[in-house]
Amino acid sequence: MFDIGFWELVLISMVSLVILGPQRLPQAVRFVLSWVQRSKQVVFEVSSKLESELGLEQLNQDLKQGKSRMFDSKISAELNQLQQSIPKVRPRASHPPAATVSPAQAKPVSSETLEKKESTL
């Protein structure tokens, strides 16, 4: 958090020893450590209260379950739709397709034949 290395700690301890002296230094260290411990405790309490009040873990679990349920329901709906369309497709598949005629095999059609077909329509 503060990114203080070993040599920085040595320098701080030497300066505090010179300023406070050997008699008041242990009391100052205890005071600083007690404040650090209290601040850690307050941070832990606040974070645990927020987590319990907001129910973050429960919300995350509910969100994951909701996504999986939604995905499962979509898959089951698609599966049901496919199963319903199978009987419709099977009769068509049993009949072979109509024979197709290539353009080379096709006979030319006269204009009279086309006129007769148009008049019947």
Order of alpha helices (4+ residues) and beta strands (2+ residues): alpha-alpha-alpha
